[in-house]
């Protein structure tokens, strides 16, 4: 029970009167804290109500959205296969998929029985992304071309796979990563609330498209908890009464501002949104029509333009060194999606590789064949430098993901261990005691007692609120979550399907233990990939696959006749698992922010993955039948990176002087990657070249 400050009958001295006068603001602050706590509880209840309402909408899973998502995903699949075979780079295109889906349903909105809502748009982009990323997830831009065209006869290649075999292979490896991502959701999205920048940006775009003029709708169910946690932490860090008073005022102002945003967001409808005033509604429609006209114009220009391949200069030397420019609008669109930092790093890699290293290797006689020859020419020689940069970037990035928790939580773990050992018999024997052994606490003075009496309720309230906030986990209703039993059953079935598919397609080339080991590595490494994507928005699937290749080089002896094939397939399985888990988590983050049903997203992802596996296999077979691979339009550079990595780790050797330059480049970009990690969140970090982008 709080002490009664207003019923003291004793005669007050000047000091006591002043202290009692000072207690009035303290009482007011305590009253304000109680009111703030009640308001925060209300915000939390509103947030949970928002999640319940959104997840309960019938539009969370509809046939129309699934079909539109599949149609958009097929278009993305064609695009990603095209660019992947050319450059090895693909895009998930979640935001373009949401935009196209919104434009389609907005156009036919007068014919819809139910309005097209944000949660339905989440399903559209989830399905479209699942289909669109399959060319990379199933290895059709790297591993499969390497197996089909780059394996040598002494390596039991090349392997000719029919369309049916490609489809079976794709279906075998496209599910287990999606299923494994489900139990990770609760940890990285609900508890840790990792950013997943692309998923958050997609949610913001969908909210704006559907009438949310700001981020109130997105932040509604997280703002209350985050504000409470932040304010409680600030109160606990206060050092003096004046600092506490200032912090309380600032926190109160922040809370009022947050409440205003909550009220503004709650006035927005759950469909396209109600815009206040007829003029604002008219402006919104005019603005939407203008943007749609611009989008259609861009599609029209890109469709009319087929392809133009120009020489950068008229000099013969430029043509000899393959310095060409392909000013395709499709590449321009890819550059817009990637952003200036990534594209500038890729440009830097092109200049260094083709304007410096390629002429150098040719002139020095290190690669005396034709420039465009992958075996004896400078084109193949510089791939080793690119490979070293990729490996260095991957190892440093993955190493940091492993060491980061130890560095951050290491001192706390050490203190806990020290306290535990210090209080034990072993600790007393070796002279290691806990921090409170043999110490005493001085009695507080009367003035300190009075101050503690006035402030302790406030501190206790803050500590209790902080403890309560730490346990709040706002999530969709249980009926809209995937049960643990379902996850376990589907994970076992998806792993069994993967084993059977690989065994049927490749026969005895790959032993059973290698398949199981590659799946286990895929699941373990996908955890690191998901965390990296949640913190940095980059899923290091390339590094994960290369790390798997290194592990299998230690397990499979070099004398094994199928060592290269096993190495390639193991890397492909791990890459697929990490990619699918990361893609699923980005979609789940967007869905969580908008209140979409996780169960609907999961089944949408499974449907998209199944359709994408079939479509990507057919599209790959179509492209490789019509065009010469490798060569001409499709050079499959990623296929060469895969096969060169497999040969390197299995002891096949490098071209002359390649290892010296590759080692130097690897060391340089190991430092660059460490510098990028050190500068995370700093303004200068994007200017430090990224290893993967430069290598590509």
VENVENKA-V428174 format. One record per helix or strand of 3 or more residues. SS is the DSSP state (~ for helix, > for strand). FROM is the first residue (numbers start at 1). LEN is the number of residues. Records with the same first field share a line. If there is no record, write none. Layout:
BEGIN
SS->FROM-LEN ; FROM-LEN
END
This chain:
BEGIN
~->14-42 ; 58-3 ; 63-25 ; 94-14 ; 109-3 ; 118-15 ; 134-4 ; 143-8 ; 153-3 ; 163-11 ; 176-16 ; 197-13 ; 216-21 ; 241-26 ; 278-27 ; 316-5 ; 329-10 ; 340-24 ; 378-45 ; 425-6 ; 446-26 ; 478-3 ; 484-26 ; 512-25 ; 541-15 ; 563-32 ; 598-29 ; 637-13 ; 658-21 ; 685-3 ; 691-5
END
